[in-house]
Amino acid sequence: MSRPFPPRGSSSGTPFTRVNGKIRAREVRVLGPDGQQIGILSLNDALAKARHLGVDLVEIAPTAQPPVCKLVDYGKYRYEQAKRDKESKKHQHANKVKEVQLSANIDPHDFGVKFAHAVQFLCEDMKVKISLRFRGREMAHTEFGFQVVNKFINDSAPWAHPDAPPKLLGKSINVMLSPLPRNKRAKNPNADAEAGAAGSPHGAPKADTPAAKVELRPVAAPSPASPKRAAAQSKAGFANNPFSSLDLDKLQHGEASGVSAA
């Protein structure tokens, strides 16, 4: 038996859609598969028409009087609805706000790092909030803080524009940067750097590095062996024979003289 309500334990964020027998209205306004309006029919007649066409009766506007239903395949309807939701989420990055905090005496290197992060956020269609807070006696010279904020705004001009001029509120200067349209926005410099790093494998030596250069040194030719030594090596059958330096002829003559003397 089909229920008109979703289960209580359901945690899905998608709205519940009534289909076929789950529709509770007595009369419904029926739309055809192509979107043309058929008219107001009773629920039984609308269900009979859906069965005749081999489709489902899907309630698309439950708050209307009477509710609006469409004759469509429910699986195809869910697929198209999910596709539209996915497309709409792609343009919701502008609603996200990223904050970048600065200081009046910020180091140039830190300024560059924070600026690179802000450019990355802007290229992803996010808004950037610039916040500069004064500490202690820095409130006596707020002009230095405005110089830092204005430099940040001028450097980010190819990617964003300020919604309003920077204002001093309490002890901080705030300004909101909105990304420019994609056709008027400069390219993301961080994307080119990442592409270059991905193209060269990590650890591979470059052509101009000393590790890649191989120095070829001439190898000294081996000294020619004596004929007796070569003959001894050929008889022994080893290239590195420890007895190859011995002169066999002298040993034989020495043994013969020793025996005769005895």
C-alpha positions as a LaTeX table, in Angstrom:
\begin{tabular}{lrrr}
\hline
Residue & $x$ (\AA) & $y$ (\AA) & $z$ (\AA) \\
\hline
Met1 & 0.00 & 0.00 & 0.00 \\
Ser2 & 1.45 & 3.36 & $-1.04$ \\
Arg3 & 1.71 & 6.11 & 1.58 \\
Pro4 & 0.88 & 9.76 & 0.88 \\
Phe5 & 3.67 & 10.91 & 3.22 \\
Pro6 & 7.42 & 10.16 & 3.22 \\
Pro7 & 8.77 & 7.91 & 5.99 \\
Arg8 & 9.60 & 9.63 & 9.26 \\
Gly9 & 13.18 & 8.42 & 9.26 \\
Ser10 & 13.88 & 9.94 & 5.87 \\
Ser11 & 16.79 & 12.42 & 6.08 \\
Ser12 & 17.00 & 13.39 & 2.41 \\
Gly13 & 16.95 & 17.10 & 1.71 \\
Thr14 & 14.97 & 16.71 & $-1.53$ \\
Pro15 & 11.29 & 17.70 & $-1.35$ \\
Phe16 & 8.77 & 14.89 & $-1.40$ \\
Thr17 & 6.97 & 14.49 & $-4.74$ \\
Arg18 & 3.62 & 12.73 & $-4.90$ \\
Val19 & 3.18 & 10.32 & $-7.80$ \\
Asn20 & 0.10 & 8.43 & $-9.04$ \\
Gly21 & $-1.81$ & 6.98 & $-6.07$ \\
Lys22 & $-0.03$ & 9.24 & $-3.54$ \\
Ile23 & $-1.78$ & 12.32 & $-4.92$ \\
Arg24 & $-4.52$ & 13.34 & $-2.48$ \\
Ala25 & $-6.46$ & 15.99 & $-4.43$ \\
Arg26 & $-9.84$ & 15.18 & $-5.96$ \\
Glu27 & $-9.25$ & 17.31 & $-9.04$ \\
Val28 & $-5.96$ & 18.18 & $-10.70$ \\
Arg29 & $-4.81$ & 20.39 & $-13.57$ \\
Val30 & $-3.11$ & 18.06 & $-16.04$ \\
Leu31 & $-0.22$ & 18.94 & $-18.33$ \\
Gly32 & 0.72 & 16.71 & $-21.24$ \\
Pro33 & 4.18 & 15.19 & $-21.84$ \\
Asp34 & 5.10 & 18.14 & $-24.07$ \\
Gly35 & 3.90 & 20.73 & $-21.55$ \\
Gln36 & 0.58 & 21.51 & $-23.23$ \\
Gln37 & $-2.37$ & 22.00 & $-20.90$ \\
Ile38 & $-5.02$ & 19.30 & $-21.07$ \\
Gly39 & $-7.37$ & 20.80 & $-18.49$ \\
Ile40 & $-8.83$ & 20.09 & $-15.08$ \\
Leu41 & $-9.67$ & 16.42 & $-14.61$ \\
Ser42 & $-10.70$ & 14.28 & $-11.72$ \\
Leu43 & $-7.97$ & 12.24 & $-10.13$ \\
Asn44 & $-9.37$ & 8.95 & $-11.49$ \\
Asp45 & $-9.58$ & 10.32 & $-15.04$ \\
Ala46 & $-6.02$ & 11.70 & $-14.81$ \\
Leu47 & $-4.72$ & 8.34 & $-13.58$ \\
Ala48 & $-6.56$ & 6.54 & $-16.37$ \\
Lys49 & $-5.04$ & 8.88 & $-18.96$ \\
Ala50 & $-1.57$ & 8.29 & $-17.52$ \\
Arg51 & $-2.04$ & 4.52 & $-17.72$ \\
His52 & $-3.29$ & 4.86 & $-21.30$ \\
Leu53 & $-0.13$ & 6.78 & $-22.32$ \\
Gly54 & 2.17 & 4.50 & $-20.31$ \\
Val55 & 3.54 & 7.30 & $-18.12$ \\
Asp56 & 3.19 & 8.52 & $-14.52$ \\
Leu57 & 1.08 & 11.29 & $-13.04$ \\
Val58 & 3.56 & 13.52 & $-11.19$ \\
Glu59 & 2.47 & 16.39 & $-8.94$ \\
Ile60 & 4.70 & 19.36 & $-9.80$ \\
Ala61 & 2.81 & 22.22 & $-8.05$ \\
Pro62 & 1.10 & 20.89 & $-4.91$ \\
Thr63 & 0.22 & 24.36 & $-3.52$ \\
Ala64 & $-1.78$ & 25.45 & $-6.56$ \\
Gln65 & $-5.57$ & 25.34 & $-6.63$ \\
Pro66 & $-6.15$ & 22.76 & $-8.00$ \\
Pro67 & $-2.70$ & 21.07 & $-7.86$ \\
Val68 & $-0.82$ & 20.88 & $-11.14$ \\
Cys69 & 0.23 & 17.42 & $-12.33$ \\
Lys70 & 2.20 & 16.39 & $-15.38$ \\
Leu71 & 2.06 & 13.24 & $-17.47$ \\
Val72 & 5.70 & 12.19 & $-17.62$ \\
Asp73 & 7.97 & 9.26 & $-16.85$ \\
Tyr74 & 8.90 & 9.69 & $-13.18$ \\
Gly75 & 12.46 & 8.42 & $-13.67$ \\
Lys76 & 13.04 & 10.91 & $-16.49$ \\
Tyr77 & 11.46 & 13.66 & $-14.40$ \\
Arg78 & 13.83 & 13.01 & $-11.47$ \\
Tyr79 & 16.84 & 12.96 & $-13.80$ \\
Glu80 & 15.94 & 16.31 & $-15.37$ \\
Gln81 & 15.23 & 17.82 & $-11.95$ \\
Ala82 & 18.63 & 16.70 & $-10.61$ \\
Lys83 & 20.33 & 18.09 & $-13.73$ \\
Arg84 & 18.66 & 21.49 & $-13.25$ \\
Asp85 & 19.64 & 21.55 & $-9.57$ \\
Lys86 & 23.25 & 20.80 & $-10.48$ \\
Glu87 & 23.34 & 23.60 & $-13.04$ \\
Ser88 & 21.88 & 26.07 & $-10.58$ \\
Lys89 & 24.49 & 25.20 & $-7.94$ \\
Lys90 & 27.29 & 26.15 & $-10.32$ \\
His91 & 26.22 & 29.79 & $-10.14$ \\
Gln92 & 25.92 & 29.93 & $-6.36$ \\
His93 & 29.63 & 30.62 & $-5.72$ \\
Ala94 & 28.97 & 34.35 & $-5.80$ \\
Asn95 & 26.95 & 33.98 & $-2.61$ \\
Lys96 & 30.02 & 32.69 & $-0.75$ \\
Val97 & 32.23 & 35.27 & 0.93 \\
Lys98 & 35.88 & 34.75 & 1.81 \\
Glu99 & 37.61 & 37.12 & 4.20 \\
Val100 & 41.20 & 38.32 & 3.87 \\
Gln101 & 42.66 & 40.09 & 6.90 \\
Leu102 & 45.39 & 42.70 & 6.50 \\
Ser103 & 47.36 & 44.97 & 8.81 \\
Ala104 & 48.72 & 48.49 & 8.47 \\
Asn105 & 52.35 & 47.32 & 8.66 \\
Ile106 & 51.98 & 44.11 & 6.67 \\
Asp107 & 55.12 & 42.62 & 5.16 \\
Pro108 & 55.32 & 42.74 & 1.31 \\
His109 & 55.70 & 38.96 & 1.15 \\
Asp110 & 52.63 & 38.40 & 3.33 \\
Phe111 & 50.75 & 40.92 & 1.21 \\
Gly112 & 51.59 & 38.91 & $-1.92$ \\
Val113 & 50.47 & 35.63 & $-0.35$ \\
Lys114 & 47.13 & 37.07 & 0.76 \\
Phe115 & 46.65 & 38.72 & $-2.62$ \\
Ala116 & 47.23 & 35.37 & $-4.40$ \\
His117 & 44.59 & 33.73 & $-2.17$ \\
Ala118 & 42.13 & 36.53 & $-2.94$ \\
Val119 & 42.70 & 36.16 & $-6.70$ \\
Gln120 & 42.06 & 32.42 & $-6.42$ \\
Phe121 & 38.76 & 33.06 & $-4.63$ \\
Leu122 & 37.71 & 35.66 & $-7.19$ \\
Cys123 & 38.46 & 33.32 & $-10.08$ \\
Glu124 & 36.15 & 30.77 & $-8.43$ \\
Asp125 & 33.29 & 33.33 & $-8.50$ \\
Met126 & 33.45 & 34.08 & $-4.78$ \\
Lys127 & 33.26 & 37.46 & $-3.10$ \\
Val128 & 36.22 & 38.62 & $-1.01$ \\
Lys129 & 35.90 & 40.80 & 2.08 \\
Ile130 & 39.00 & 42.86 & 2.85 \\
Ser131 & 39.37 & 43.64 & 6.54 \\
Leu132 & 42.21 & 45.72 & 8.03 \\
Arg133 & 42.21 & 46.14 & 11.81 \\
Phe134 & 44.23 & 48.75 & 13.70 \\
Arg135 & 45.93 & 47.88 & 16.96 \\
Gly136 & 46.84 & 50.31 & 19.74 \\
Arg137 & 48.49 & 53.49 & 18.54 \\
Glu138 & 47.96 & 52.60 & 14.88 \\
Met139 & 44.60 & 54.40 & 15.13 \\
Ala140 & 46.52 & 57.71 & 15.15 \\
His141 & 47.65 & 57.10 & 11.54 \\
Thr142 & 44.75 & 55.46 & 9.71 \\
Glu143 & 46.02 & 56.82 & 6.39 \\
Phe144 & 48.59 & 54.00 & 6.25 \\
Gly145 & 45.80 & 51.46 & 6.51 \\
Phe146 & 43.87 & 53.11 & 3.69 \\
Gln147 & 47.01 & 53.01 & 1.55 \\
Val148 & 47.31 & 49.24 & 2.04 \\
Val149 & 43.62 & 48.65 & 1.26 \\
Asn150 & 43.66 & 50.89 & $-1.81$ \\
Lys151 & 46.77 & 49.11 & $-3.11$ \\
Phe152 & 44.97 & 45.77 & $-2.68$ \\
Ile153 & 41.95 & 47.12 & $-4.59$ \\
Asn154 & 44.08 & 48.53 & $-7.43$ \\
Asp155 & 46.08 & 45.30 & $-7.82$ \\
Ser156 & 42.89 & 43.22 & $-7.95$ \\
Ala157 & 41.23 & 45.43 & $-10.60$ \\
Pro158 & 41.70 & 42.83 & $-13.42$ \\
Trp159 & 39.64 & 40.31 & $-11.43$ \\
Ala160 & 37.21 & 42.29 & $-9.22$ \\
His161 & 35.65 & 45.62 & $-8.43$ \\
Pro162 & 34.74 & 47.07 & $-5.01$ \\
Asp163 & 31.04 & 47.23 & $-4.14$ \\
Ala164 & 31.66 & 50.49 & $-2.23$ \\
Pro165 & 34.66 & 52.62 & $-1.22$ \\
Pro166 & 36.56 & 51.37 & 1.85 \\
Lys167 & 35.13 & 52.68 & 5.11 \\
Leu168 & 36.50 & 52.95 & 8.61 \\
Leu169 & 34.10 & 51.24 & 11.04 \\
Gly170 & 35.38 & 51.32 & 14.59 \\
Lys171 & 38.95 & 50.06 & 14.53 \\
Ser172 & 38.86 & 48.33 & 11.13 \\
Ile173 & 38.61 & 49.21 & 7.45 \\
Asn174 & 36.23 & 47.01 & 5.47 \\
Val175 & 35.54 & 46.69 & 1.76 \\
Met176 & 33.79 & 44.02 & $-0.32$ \\
Leu177 & 35.20 & 42.87 & $-3.67$ \\
Ser178 & 32.91 & 41.22 & $-6.23$ \\
Pro179 & 34.31 & 39.16 & $-9.13$ \\
Leu180 & 34.06 & 40.51 & $-12.64$ \\
Pro181 & 32.16 & 38.55 & $-15.32$ \\
Arg182 & 34.17 & 35.73 & $-16.80$ \\
Asn183 & 34.38 & 37.33 & $-20.23$ \\
Lys184 & 35.86 & 40.51 & $-18.69$ \\
Arg185 & 38.03 & 38.87 & $-16.06$ \\
Ala186 & 41.75 & 38.21 & $-16.43$ \\
Lys187 & 43.06 & 34.67 & $-16.39$ \\
Asn188 & 43.92 & 32.94 & $-13.14$ \\
Pro189 & 47.72 & 33.18 & $-12.71$ \\
Asn190 & 47.69 & 30.39 & $-10.13$ \\
Ala191 & 46.19 & 27.97 & $-12.67$ \\
Asp192 & 49.09 & 28.51 & $-15.10$ \\
Ala193 & 51.62 & 27.90 & $-12.31$ \\
Glu194 & 49.86 & 24.68 & $-11.25$ \\
Ala195 & 49.72 & 23.48 & $-14.86$ \\
Gly196 & 53.45 & 24.08 & $-15.27$ \\
Ala197 & 54.22 & 22.23 & $-12.06$ \\
Ala198 & 52.05 & 19.30 & $-13.11$ \\
Gly199 & 53.74 & 19.11 & $-16.53$ \\
Ser200 & 57.25 & 18.53 & $-15.13$ \\
Pro201 & 57.65 & 15.36 & $-13.01$ \\
His202 & 58.92 & 15.89 & $-9.46$ \\
Gly203 & 62.55 & 15.09 & $-9.02$ \\
Ala204 & 63.42 & 14.93 & $-12.74$ \\
Pro205 & 66.62 & 16.91 & $-13.45$ \\
Lys206 & 66.37 & 19.74 & $-15.93$ \\
Ala207 & 68.54 & 20.01 & $-18.99$ \\
Asp208 & 70.65 & 22.84 & $-17.59$ \\
Thr209 & 71.20 & 21.33 & $-14.13$ \\
Pro210 & 74.61 & 19.85 & $-13.28$ \\
Ala211 & 72.97 & 16.51 & $-12.43$ \\
Ala212 & 71.82 & 16.11 & $-16.03$ \\
Lys213 & 75.29 & 16.70 & $-17.49$ \\
Val214 & 77.43 & 13.57 & $-17.75$ \\
Glu215 & 81.14 & 14.04 & $-18.09$ \\
Leu216 & 82.84 & 11.42 & $-20.26$ \\
Arg217 & 86.42 & 10.69 & $-19.25$ \\
Pro218 & 88.82 & 8.70 & $-21.41$ \\
Val219 & 89.58 & 5.24 & $-20.07$ \\
Ala220 & 93.21 & 4.18 & $-20.06$ \\
Ala221 & 93.93 & 1.13 & $-22.19$ \\
Pro222 & 95.24 & $-1.89$ & $-20.30$ \\
Ser223 & 98.96 & $-2.55$ & $-20.57$ \\
Pro224 & 99.81 & $-5.51$ & $-22.81$ \\
Ala225 & 100.70 & $-8.64$ & $-20.91$ \\
Ser226 & 103.93 & $-10.53$ & $-21.48$ \\
Pro227 & 103.77 & $-13.63$ & $-23.70$ \\
Lys228 & 104.56 & $-15.96$ & $-20.76$ \\
Arg229 & 101.89 & $-14.35$ & $-18.59$ \\
Ala230 & 99.33 & $-14.59$ & $-21.39$ \\
Ala231 & 100.19 & $-18.26$ & $-21.85$ \\
Ala232 & 99.81 & $-18.88$ & $-18.11$ \\
Gln233 & 96.39 & $-17.14$ & $-18.07$ \\
Ser234 & 95.22 & $-19.18$ & $-21.02$ \\
Lys235 & 96.30 & $-22.42$ & $-19.28$ \\
Ala236 & 94.70 & $-21.44$ & $-15.95$ \\
Gly237 & 91.45 & $-20.40$ & $-17.62$ \\
Phe238 & 90.81 & $-17.39$ & $-15.29$ \\
Ala239 & 91.14 & $-13.72$ & $-16.12$ \\
Asn240 & 92.27 & $-12.76$ & $-12.59$ \\
Asn241 & 94.56 & $-15.65$ & $-11.72$ \\
Pro242 & 96.59 & $-14.90$ & $-8.54$ \\
Phe243 & 99.48 & $-17.05$ & $-9.86$ \\
Ser244 & 99.67 & $-15.36$ & $-13.22$ \\
Ser245 & 102.64 & $-13.19$ & $-12.14$ \\
Leu246 & 104.84 & $-16.21$ & $-11.38$ \\
Asp247 & 107.40 & $-17.31$ & $-13.96$ \\
Leu248 & 107.01 & $-21.04$ & $-14.35$ \\
Asp249 & 110.30 & $-21.46$ & $-16.27$ \\
Lys250 & 112.35 & $-19.98$ & $-13.42$ \\
Leu251 & 110.57 & $-22.12$ & $-10.86$ \\
Gln252 & 111.27 & $-25.25$ & $-12.87$ \\
His253 & 114.99 & $-24.39$ & $-13.24$ \\
Gly254 & 115.24 & $-23.52$ & $-9.53$ \\
Glu255 & 113.73 & $-26.83$ & $-8.44$ \\
Ala256 & 116.00 & $-28.75$ & $-10.80$ \\
Ser257 & 119.16 & $-27.07$ & $-9.45$ \\
Gly258 & 118.03 & $-27.66$ & $-5.86$ \\
Val259 & 117.54 & $-31.37$ & $-6.49$ \\
Ser260 & 120.93 & $-31.73$ & $-8.19$ \\
Ala261 & 122.66 & $-29.92$ & $-5.33$ \\
Ala262 & 121.10 & $-32.28$ & $-2.84$ \\
\hline
\end{tabular}
